[in-house]
Amino acid sequence: MSAFALVLIAFVAWVGVRGLMAKSEIEAAVPLASALKDQVIAQETDKIGTTAAALDNHAATAASLTSDLLWRIAEFLPLVGPNLTAFRELAAVVDNLSNDAVGPLTELAASIEVADFKPAGGALDVQPLIDARPVVERAASAIDEAQSTMSGIDTDSTIVQVRNAKLQLAEQLAALADPVHAVRTAVVLVPDMLGASGPRDFLLLFQNPAELRASGGIPGALALLHTEAGRIDLGQQAAASGFARFDEPVLPLSDETRGLYGDITGEFMQNVNLTPRFPLSAQLAREMWKQKYGTEVSGVLSVDPVALAYLLEATGPITLLTGDLLSAETAVSLLLRDVYVRYSEPAQQDLFFAAAASAVFDKVASGDLDPVKLIAALARGGEERRISLWSAVEAEQVELLGTTLAGALPQKTNAVQPFGVYLNDATASKMDFYLDVQVADGQTTCRADGRPHYGVSVTLTNTAPVDAPTTFPEYVTGGGAFGVTPGNIKTLVNVYGTPELQNLGVARDGVAVPHLPATDGGYQVSQIAIELAPGESTTVQFGFLGEQPFQGEVDTQQTPVINRHETSKLTLSCDFPLW
C-alpha cells in the first residue's frame, strides 16, 4: 500500500471519527435547550446550572470537532463535502446559541426570583425588568440570528441524518424563540407602561361575552387606570350605557368597516369592537372617553370575566361586599348569568360589575397572590385573546404588534395559512352565555395546478332551555328587540381569509346559501346572519381557494367566547358544495 493511500485512509478515518463524535455531541446538546427552558419556568434552580453547563460543553465540543483544518479541506470532496459543511454550520449555530443566548439567560434567571414580580404595597418594583433588558434583548437577537443562519444552511444534497438534525434544531429554536421574545416584549414595555419614565393613564374595558363582539364582548364597564413608578391605581369608573350616541363616528371609518359593521361602530361605546381589529376599537374607545371626560389616555387595555377567573386562580377567592364569593370557579357564572337574574336594572348590574372588578384589582395590587400563577394567568388570557392592549406610543405599539395582545388580524407565513372567525351578537341581549361555538378548519387539493381549497366550519348551538322565552328576564332575552324572538340567539358570523385568497362562498348544513361577500383591508370576508331557537344547532361552512400550492398548517383565530373549544381539524373532499 502506498504512502498516499495510507494518508488518505488516515484522513478519512480522522474526519469520520470526529463526525461521529460531533453528531453525538449535537444530539446531546439540542434537547438540553428545551429542558433548560422548562427548568427556568419551573424555577428548578438546583438543576438550571448543571443543565446549562452540560449544554455549553456539548455545544463547544461539537463546534471544535467540526472546525479544524482537515474538516474544512474535506468539505471540498464530492458527495461527502456538503454533509460536512452543513454539519459544521449546525454545530456553530448550537455553540453560538449557547454562548450568546442560553448562557446569559440562565445567569439572569438564577439572579431573579419569581417573587420579584409580586406587587408590594400596591406597586411593582420595575427595576429588575429594567436591569434585565440588555441581556434579554441580546439573547433575542442571538436567537433571531440563529434562525436566520439556519434558514441558509443547505441540506438539499445531504444525507437524511443531516436533514433531520437541521429539522430538530429548527424546532427547538422555534420553541425557545417564543418565550424569549415574550420576555423581551415584557422587559421593553412593562416598566414604561407602569410609569417608570413618568405617569401614564390607560382606559380599561371590561368586555362581556354574554353579548358577543368580534374581539370578545360588549365593553359594558370601563375604568381609568393611572400608573406611576410601578404603582397602579384604579380611578374613575363608568358604564358604556352612560355614553350617549355620538352624532357621527368619533374617528373616520373606512368604507369597508362601515359596510360590514356600520357607522354605529364609531358612534356607540358598546359597538367599538364590532370590528375584529382591536387597535381600531381601542382608538375609538379612547376618543369617546376623551370627548366625554376630557382625558386623553395613552393606551387601552381590555379584559373579560374569563380572564378575571384565571387571575382568581392566583389570588384565591374574594368575598364581595354583597356577600358573594368570587372565585375561579364562580366568576363566569356569577358575572355573566346570575347577575342578570338578581338585578333587573342595568345600572345595578353595572355597579356589581364595577365592584367585582375593583375587588380583583385591589387583591392583585396588594400582592396577596401566587406570582407563578399570576404570570400563568396573564399568559393564558393573552393566548386566548381575552386580554388585549393598545398603546398610543408608536414604539410600544410596534412591539405589541408581534404579540397576541395586539388583537390584530392574523398574518400568513410560509408555515401557516390563517383564518379568523369573528362573532357579533345581533339579538341585543345577554343570550350568548348559552351559545356553544365549535370551529374546525382544513385543506385539500383538487385542482391540477395544485392550488389548495380551504374550509372553515362553524357550528353554533343555542343551549338555552326550551322555556327560556318565558322564564328568562327580558334583559337577558332581548324582549324581541330588533325582531329576534325571545329565547332565540341571532349571531353575525364573519370569517376572514388573508388577502391573496379567493372567496368561494358559504354553505349551511351542506347547502350553498346567500351571504355578504366583502373585504376588510384586503382580507377576504364572508358574513352571514344565523338565528337559532333554544336547542337548535347548525353548521356553516366557508370556502376559500389558495393562490398557489401550500404544504403548511391551517390555523384559525376566533372570538374568545365563554366556553372556548380548541379548533378541530376538518376533513374535506373534492365534492364539497363550495368547489
C-alpha positions in Angstrom: 0.0 0.0 0.0 1.4 3.4 -1.0 2.1 6.2 1.4 -0.6 8.3 -0.3 -3.2 5.6 0.3 -2.3 5.4 4.0 -2.5 9.1 4.3 -5.9 9.1 2.6 -7.2 6.3 4.8 -6.0 8.2 7.9 -7.6 11.4 6.6 -11.0 9.8 6.0 -10.8 8.0 9.4 -9.9 11.3 11.2 -12.9 13.1 9.7 -15.2 10.2 10.1 -14.5 9.6 13.8 -14.7 13.4 14.5 -18.0 13.5 12.6 -19.5 10.7 14.7 -18.3 12.4 17.9 -19.7 15.7 16.8 -23.1 14.1 15.9 -23.2 12.6 19.4 -22.5 16.0 21.0 -25.1 17.8 19.0 -27.7 15.1 19.7 -27.0 15.5 23.4 -27.0 19.4 23.3 -30.2 20.1 21.4 -32.7 18.6 23.9 -30.9 20.4 26.8 -32.1 23.8 25.5 -35.8 22.7 25.9 -35.1 21.1 29.2 -33.4 24.3 30.4 -36.4 26.4 29.3 -38.7 24.1 31.4 -36.4 24.3 34.4 -36.3 28.1 34.3 -40.1 28.3 34.1 -40.5 25.8 37.0 -37.8 27.7 39.0 -35.8 24.5 39.5 -32.7 26.5 40.5 -30.8 23.4 41.6 -30.9 21.9 38.1 -30.5 25.1 35.9 -26.8 25.5 36.4 -26.0 21.8 35.7 -28.1 21.7 32.6 -26.6 25.0 31.3 -23.1 23.8 31.8 -23.8 20.5 30.1 -25.3 22.3 27.1 -22.3 24.6 26.8 -19.9 21.7 27.0 -21.6 19.7 24.3 -22.1 22.7 22.0 -18.4 23.8 22.3 -17.1 20.3 21.8 -19.3 19.8 18.6 -18.0 23.1 17.2 -14.4 22.2 18.0 -14.7 18.8 16.4 -16.0 20.3 13.1 -13.8 23.3 12.6 -10.3 22.1 12.3 -8.3 22.4 9.0 -8.7 18.7 7.9 -12.5 19.0 8.3 -12.6 22.2 6.2 -10.5 20.5 3.5 -12.8 17.5 3.4 -15.7 19.9 2.7 -14.4 20.2 -0.9 -14.8 16.4 -1.5 -17.7 15.4 -3.8 -20.7 13.8 -2.2 -19.5 13.9 1.4 -18.5 17.6 1.3 -22.0 19.1 1.5 -22.8 16.9 4.5 -19.7 18.1 6.4 -20.3 21.8 5.6 -23.9 21.6 6.8 -22.9 19.7 9.9 -20.2 22.3 10.7 -22.7 25.1 10.3 -25.3 23.4 12.5 -22.6 22.8 15.2 -21.7 26.5 15.0 -25.3 27.6 15.4 -25.7 25.4 18.6 -22.4 26.8 20.0 -23.3 30.4 19.3 -26.8 29.9 20.7 -25.3 28.5 23.9 -22.8 31.4 24.3 -25.0 34.3 23.3 -28.5 33.4 24.4 -28.9 30.4 26.6 -25.9 31.1 28.9 -26.7 34.7 29.6 -30.4 34.0 30.1 -29.5 31.2 32.5 -27.4 33.5 34.6 -30.2 36.1 34.5 -32.7 33.5 35.6 -30.5 32.5 38.5 -30.4 36.1 39.7 -34.1 36.7 39.7 -36.8 35.3 41.9 -40.4 35.0 40.7 -41.4 36.8 43.9 -39.7 39.9 42.4 -42.7 40.3 40.2 -45.2 40.2 43.1 -46.7 43.6 43.8 -46.0 45.0 47.3 -47.9 47.9 48.8 -49.8 48.5 45.6 -46.7 48.8 43.5 -44.4 46.5 41.4 -40.7 47.0 41.6 -39.8 47.5 37.9 -36.0 47.8 38.4 -35.4 44.1 37.9 -37.1 44.4 34.5 -35.0 47.4 33.6 -31.8 45.7 34.6 -32.8 42.5 32.6 -33.5 44.3 29.4 -29.9 44.4 27.9 -29.4 40.7 28.5 -32.8 39.7 27.2 -32.5 41.9 24.1 -29.1 40.4 23.2 -30.4 36.9 23.7 -33.4 37.6 21.5 -31.2 39.0 18.8 -28.9 35.9 19.0 -31.9 33.6 18.6 -33.1 35.7 15.5 -29.6 35.4 14.1 -29.5 31.7 14.7 -32.9 31.2 12.9 -31.7 33.3 10.0 -28.4 31.3 9.8 -30.4 28.0 9.9 -32.6 29.0 7.0 -29.4 29.5 4.9 -27.9 26.1 5.7 -28.3 24.0 2.6 -29.3 20.4 3.3 -30.9 19.5 0.0 -28.0 17.3 -1.1 -27.1 15.9 2.3 -28.0 12.5 3.9 -31.2 12.2 5.8 -29.4 12.2 9.2 -28.1 15.8 8.5 -31.5 16.9 7.2 -33.2 15.5 10.4 -30.6 17.2 12.6 -31.5 20.6 11.0 -35.2 20.0 11.4 -34.8 19.0 15.1 -32.7 22.1 15.8 -35.1 24.3 13.9 -38.0 23.0 16.1 -36.0 23.6 19.3 -35.1 27.1 18.1 -38.8 27.9 17.5 -39.8 26.6 20.9 -37.1 28.7 22.5 -37.8 31.8 20.5 -41.4 32.3 21.5 -40.9 32.6 25.3 -37.7 34.6 24.9 -39.4 37.1 22.6 -42.3 37.3 25.0 -40.0 38.1 27.9 -38.2 40.7 25.6 -41.6 42.4 25.0 -42.3 42.4 28.7 -39.0 44.0 29.7 -39.3 46.6 27.0 -42.9 47.6 27.6 -43.8 46.9 31.2 -41.5 49.5 33.0 -42.7 52.5 31.0 -46.3 51.3 30.9 -46.1 51.2 34.7 -44.9 54.7 34.9 -41.2 54.2 35.3 -40.5 57.1 33.0 -43.4 59.2 34.1 -47.1 58.9 34.9 -49.4 57.2 32.4 -53.2 56.8 32.1 -54.9 53.8 30.5 -58.5 53.1 29.7 -59.7 49.7 30.9 -62.5 48.0 29.0 -64.4 45.1 30.7 -65.7 43.0 27.8 -68.8 41.0 28.4 -69.0 37.9 26.1 -72.6 37.3 27.2 -73.3 39.8 24.4 -70.6 38.9 21.8 -68.5 41.3 19.9 -65.7 40.4 17.4 -62.9 40.8 20.0 -64.8 39.2 22.8 -67.9 41.0 24.2 -69.7 44.3 24.7 -67.5 46.7 26.7 -70.2 47.3 29.3 -68.0 48.7 32.1 -64.9 51.0 31.9 -62.4 52.4 34.2 -59.4 54.7 34.2 -56.0 53.2 35.3 -53.3 55.5 36.5 -49.7 54.2 36.7 -46.7 55.9 38.2 -43.3 54.5 39.5 -44.7 50.9 39.3 -47.9 51.7 41.1 -51.3 51.1 39.6 -54.4 53.0 40.8 -57.9 52.3 39.7 -59.6 55.7 39.1 -62.8 56.8 37.6 -65.3 54.1 36.6 -68.1 54.4 34.1 -70.7 52.3 32.2 -71.0 52.1 28.4 -74.7 52.9 28.8 -73.6 56.3 30.2 -72.2 57.3 26.8 -74.9 58.8 24.6 -74.8 58.0 20.9 -72.4 60.3 19.1 -73.8 62.2 16.1 -71.2 60.7 13.8 -68.3 58.3 14.1 -65.8 59.9 16.5 -63.0 58.9 14.1 -63.1 58.4 10.4 -64.1 54.8 9.4 -63.1 53.1 6.2 -65.8 52.3 3.7 -65.1 48.6 4.3 -65.6 48.9 8.1 -68.8 50.9 7.5 -70.1 48.4 5.0 -69.5 45.4 7.3 -70.3 46.8 10.7 -71.9 50.2 10.1 -71.3 53.7 11.4 -72.5 52.5 14.8 -69.0 51.1 15.3 -67.8 54.7 15.9 -71.0 56.1 17.5 -71.7 53.8 20.4 -69.2 52.8 23.1 -70.9 49.4 23.2 -70.1 48.8 19.5 -66.4 49.9 19.1 -65.4 46.3 18.9 -67.8 45.1 16.3 -64.6 45.1 14.2 -62.1 42.4 15.0 -59.3 45.0 14.6 -58.6 45.8 18.3 -56.2 48.7 17.5 -59.2 50.4 15.8 -61.6 49.6 18.6 -59.1 50.9 21.2 -58.7 54.2 19.3 -62.4 54.7 19.0 -62.9 54.0 22.8 -60.1 56.4 23.6 -61.6 59.2 21.6 -65.1 58.6 23.1 -63.6 58.8 26.6 -61.7 61.9 25.7 -64.8 63.6 24.3 -66.9 62.7 27.3 -64.5 63.2 30.1 -61.6 65.3 28.6 -58.9 62.8 29.5 -56.7 61.5 26.7 -55.3 58.2 27.7 -52.0 56.8 26.4 -53.3 53.2 26.0 -56.3 50.9 26.2 -56.4 47.6 28.0 -59.2 45.1 27.6 -60.1 42.0 29.8 -63.1 39.7 30.1 -64.6 37.8 33.0 -62.9 34.5 31.9 -59.5 36.3 32.2 -60.6 37.5 35.7 -61.3 33.9 36.6 -57.8 33.0 35.6 -56.5 35.8 37.8 -58.5 34.5 40.7 -56.6 31.2 40.4 -53.6 33.3 41.5 -55.4 35.4 44.2 -57.7 32.9 45.6 -61.4 33.5 46.3 -62.6 37.1 47.1 -65.7 37.9 49.2 -67.6 40.8 47.7 -69.5 43.5 49.7 -72.7 41.7 48.6 -71.5 38.6 50.4 -70.9 36.7 47.1 -67.8 34.6 46.9 -65.9 35.4 43.7 -63.6 32.6 42.7 -62.1 31.0 39.7 -65.0 28.5 39.7 -67.8 31.0 40.2 -66.7 34.2 38.4 -68.0 33.4 34.9 -71.5 32.2 36.0 -71.8 35.0 38.6 -70.8 37.8 36.3 -72.3 36.6 33.0 -75.6 34.9 34.2 -76.6 35.2 37.8 -76.2 39.0 37.9 -79.0 39.4 35.3 -81.3 37.2 37.3 -80.6 39.1 40.5 -80.7 42.7 39.3 -83.2 43.9 36.7 -81.8 47.4 36.2 -78.7 47.9 34.1 -77.4 50.5 36.5 -77.4 47.9 39.3 -75.7 45.4 37.1 -73.0 48.0 36.2 -72.4 48.7 39.9 -72.0 45.0 40.6 -69.5 44.6 37.7 -67.5 47.6 38.9 -67.4 46.3 42.5 -66.2 42.8 41.3 -63.6 44.3 39.1 -62.4 46.6 41.8 -62.1 43.8 44.3 -60.0 41.7 42.0 -57.8 44.7 41.1 -57.3 45.5 44.8 -56.3 41.9 45.6 -53.8 41.8 42.8 -52.3 45.2 43.7 -52.0 44.1 47.4 -49.5 41.3 46.4 -51.5 38.7 48.3 -51.2 36.1 45.5 -49.2 33.4 43.9 -46.8 35.2 41.4 -46.2 32.0 39.4 -50.0 31.6 38.9 -50.4 35.3 38.2 -47.9 35.1 35.3 -49.6 31.9 34.0 -53.0 33.6 34.2 -51.8 36.6 32.2 -50.1 34.4 29.6 -53.2 32.2 29.2 -55.5 35.3 28.9 -53.3 36.7 26.3 -53.0 33.5 24.3 -56.8 33.2 24.2 -57.2 36.8 23.2 -59.1 37.6 26.4 -56.6 40.3 27.3 -55.8 42.9 24.6 -53.6 46.0 24.8 -53.1 49.0 22.5 -50.7 51.9 23.0 -50.8 55.4 21.6 -47.0 55.4 21.9 -45.8 54.3 18.4 -42.7 52.4 19.6 -44.7 50.5 22.1 -47.4 49.6 19.6 -44.8 48.3 17.2 -43.6 46.0 20.0 -47.2 44.8 20.7 -48.0 44.0 17.1 -45.8 40.9 17.3 -47.9 39.5 20.2 -51.4 38.0 20.8 -52.1 41.1 23.0 -52.3 43.3 19.9 -55.6 41.9 18.8 -54.6 42.3 15.1 -55.8 40.2 12.2 -53.7 37.1 11.6 -50.8 37.2 9.2 -49.9 34.4 6.7 -46.4 32.9 6.9 -44.6 30.2 4.9 -45.7 27.7 7.5 -49.2 28.8 8.4 -52.3 29.8 6.5 -54.5 31.6 9.0 -58.2 32.4 9.1 -60.3 34.4 11.5 -63.8 33.6 12.9 -65.4 36.7 14.5 -68.9 36.7 16.0 -71.2 39.6 16.8 -74.4 39.4 18.7 -77.5 40.6 16.8 -80.0 39.8 19.5 -79.3 42.9 21.7 -79.4 40.6 24.7 -77.2 38.6 27.1 -78.1 35.2 25.5 -74.6 34.4 24.3 -73.9 32.7 27.7 -75.9 29.9 26.1 -74.2 29.9 22.7 -71.9 27.0 22.1 -69.3 27.5 19.3 -67.3 24.8 17.6 -64.8 25.7 14.9 -62.9 23.4 12.5 -60.6 24.0 9.6 -58.8 22.1 6.9 -57.5 22.0 3.4 -57.5 19.7 0.4 -56.1 19.8 -3.1 -58.4 19.0 -6.0 -57.0 21.1 -8.9 -54.4 20.1 -11.4 -52.4 23.2 -10.7 -52.1 22.3 -7.1 -53.9 25.4 -5.7 -55.4 24.3 -2.4 -59.0 24.6 -1.2 -59.5 25.7 2.4 -62.6 25.1 4.5 -63.6 26.7 7.8 -66.6 25.2 9.6 -68.5 27.0 12.4 -71.1 25.0 14.4 -73.4 27.1 16.5 -75.8 25.7 19.1 -78.4 27.5 21.3 -78.1 25.6 24.6 -80.8 27.7 26.4 -83.7 25.7 27.9 -86.9 25.5 25.9 -88.7 27.7 28.4 -86.2 30.5 28.1 -88.6 32.8 26.4 -90.9 32.8 29.5 -88.5 32.2 32.4 -85.5 34.4 31.5 -85.6 38.1 32.3 -86.4 40.4 29.4 -82.9 42.0 29.7 -81.4 38.5 29.0 -83.6 37.5 26.1 -83.7 41.0 24.5 -87.5 41.0 24.7 -87.9 40.8 20.9 -85.8 43.8 20.1 -84.6 44.0 16.6 -87.2 41.4 15.6 -85.5 38.5 17.3 -87.9 36.1 19.0 -87.3 36.0 22.8 -85.1 32.9 23.7 -83.6 32.9 20.2 -79.9 33.8 19.6 -79.0 35.8 16.4 -75.4 35.9 15.5 -73.5 37.7 12.7 -70.7 35.3 11.7 -67.7 36.8 9.9 -65.0 34.7 8.5 -61.8 36.3 7.3 -59.3 34.9 4.8 -55.9 36.5 4.0 -55.8 38.9 1.0 -54.4 36.5 -1.6 -57.2 34.0 -1.2 -60.3 33.8 -3.4 -63.6 33.7 -1.6 -65.7 30.7 -2.6 -68.8 31.4 -0.6 -70.8 29.9 2.2 -72.8 26.7 2.8 -75.2 26.0 5.7 -75.6 22.4 6.7 -74.1 21.3 3.3 -76.2 23.6 1.1 -74.8 26.8 -0.5 -76.6 29.9 0.8 -76.6 33.6 0.2 -74.1 35.7 2.2 -72.4 39.1 2.2 -69.0 38.9 0.5 -66.7 41.8 1.4 -63.2 42.9 2.0 -61.6 44.5 5.1 -58.1 45.9 4.5 -57.6 43.5 1.6 -58.8 40.5 3.7 -61.5 38.3 2.1 -64.6 38.3 4.3 -67.8 36.3 4.3 -70.6 37.4 6.6 -73.9 35.6 7.4 -76.6 36.0 10.0 -77.7 32.9 11.9 -80.7 32.8 14.2 -81.3 29.7 16.4 -84.2 28.8 18.7 -83.4 27.1 22.1 -82.0 23.6 21.4 -81.3 24.3 17.7 -77.9 23.8 16.1 -76.5 24.5 12.6 -73.1 24.2 10.9 -71.9 26.9 8.5 -69.1 26.2 6.1 -66.9 28.8 4.5 -64.7 28.1 1.4 -61.6 29.7 0.1 -59.1 29.0 -2.8 -55.4 29.4 -2.3 -53.2 31.3 -4.6 -50.5 28.6 -5.0 -49.6 25.1 -3.7 -49.2 25.1 0.1 -47.8 22.4 2.4 -48.1 24.2 5.7 -50.7 24.1 8.5 -54.1 25.8 8.7 -54.8 27.8 11.9 -58.0 29.7 12.8 -58.2 32.6 15.2 -61.6 33.1 16.8 -63.6 35.4 19.0 -63.0 34.3 22.7 -66.4 33.0 23.6 -67.2 32.0 27.2 -66.8 28.3 26.7 -63.9 28.1 24.4 -63.2 24.9 22.4 -59.9 24.1 20.6 -60.2 24.3 16.9 -60.6 20.8 15.4 -59.4 19.5 12.0 -61.9 19.4 9.2 -61.8 16.5 6.6 -62.6 17.9 3.2 -63.4 16.1 0.0 -63.3 17.3 -3.6 -67.1 17.1 -3.9 -67.6 19.8 -1.2 -70.6 22.0 -2.3 -68.5 25.2 -2.5 -66.0 24.0 -5.1 
